[in-house]
Amino acid sequence: MEITVKTFEELTVPELYDLLQLRSEVFVVEQDCVYQDIDGKDQKALHIIGRHDNKLVAYTRCFPQGVYFKEAAIGRVVVAQSYRKYGYGHEIMQASIAAIKNRFETESIKLSAQTYLIKFYESHGFTTTGEGYLEDGIPHIAMVTT
């Protein structure tokens, strides 16, 4: 998988379309969750884009400290359904963590994890914090790097 890191201003229109389409495909359609994906935060995010054979297959958006949480943040972690067996989720997370360390000069990262993915995020150095909660009707828990 080829990974690129871009600010919102660096995204091309086709890249923006692809990432919005992938997010909608997984978070709205596959997870049957109606929510406001286009939330006005993409412009403040660093976009981590994973492509295989020029097709968008994995993506995250990352934020500097104080924009989403007091810590730097990773969100909208997504891998296209037909590409989940290749380890691309791990690759995009490693790239996201590296981008935060390099661009935002911090190792303190927070994310809002769907609870079924706790073990996945723990494998990248995150630990749960606080109580679980519903976000858009889906069980979540806050996780931070240790």
N, C-alpha and C positions, 0 to 999 in steps of 0.2 A: 504494500500500500504506500502510495506517495502522499506525504503530509505537507501542507502549506499552512502558514500562519499569516493572517491578514487583519488589518483594521477594517472597520466598516467602509471607510472611504476607499480602501484598496480593492474591495470586492467588485467584480464585474456584475452587470445585470444578470447574465446567465448563472453565475455562481450564487447570487442572492436568491434567484428563482429556485435553483436546485436545493439549497439548504432549507428554504421555507417549505418546499415540496416534501423533502424527506422528513422534516419535523412534523408536518401535518399528517403524512402517511403513517407514521409510527404513533405519535402522541394523541392524535385526534381519531384517526380511523381504526388502527390496530388496537389501541387501548380503549376505544369507545369512550372518549373523554372530550366533552365540549368545553373548551377553555380559550382564553384570549392569548394565543401564541405571539402575535405581533403586539408586543407590550411596550414599545418605545425604548427598550434597553439595548437593542442590537447596535445602535449607533455608538454606544459606550463600550461595547465588547470587543475583545480580540477573538477572532473566529479561527478555529482549528479545523481544517478541512482535510479529510482523508479520501483519496480517490484510488480506485482500482480499475485499470483499463479505461481511464478517463471518466469513470462513473463515480459520482459521490456515493460513498458507502458508509462513512463514519463522520461524525461532526461533534464538536462542543463549542460553547462560547465561554470565554473567561473574562473576569472583571478584576480591575485593580481594587485595592483596599478601599472601603468606604463607599463604593458604588452600590453594591448589592447587599453585602454584609460588612461588618467592620474589618473582617479578613478579606483577602482575595477570594474569589469564588469561581467555581466551575458549574456550569449549568447546561441544560438541553443536551445531555450526553445521549447520543443516539447512534445506532448501527442499523443499517437496512436489514430487514428480516432475513433475506436470503444470503447474507454475508456474516451472520453471527457465529458461524462455526470456525472461523479462520483466525480468531484472536485479535481482530481489528479493534474491539472494545478496549483491550489492554493497550494496544499501540496508541490509540487516540488519547487515552488517559495519560500515558507516559509523556506524550507530546504536549498535552495540556499542562501537566505539572511542570515540565521543563520550560514551557513558554512563560508561565507565571513566575518561576524563579528568575528567568533571564530578563523579562520585560518589566516586571513589577518589583523585582529584587526582594522577594519575601518567600518564606517557606510555609507561612501560615495560610492555609487554604480551608475554606468551608464549602459544603455543598448540601443540598436537600435531596436525599436519596430515597428512591422508592424502596420500601423495606425488603422486598424480595432480592434486592441487589446488595445488601449489606456485606456479604462475604466478598463480592467482587470489589467493592470499594476498600474493604479491609486489606485486600491483597495489594493495594496501592498506598498503604500507610494511613488510611483514615480510621478513626474510631467514632462510635456513636456518642452523642451528647444530648442530654435532655430526654424528654418523653416523645413518643411517636405522635403524629398528628395527620389529619387528612388534608391533602392539598388537591383541590379539584376532584374530590371524591376518591382519591387513591392514597393508601397508607404510605407515609413518608417518615423519615427521621433525619435530623441534622447530623452531619458528620464533619469532623475536622481532622486535619493532619496532626500527628503527634510529634 
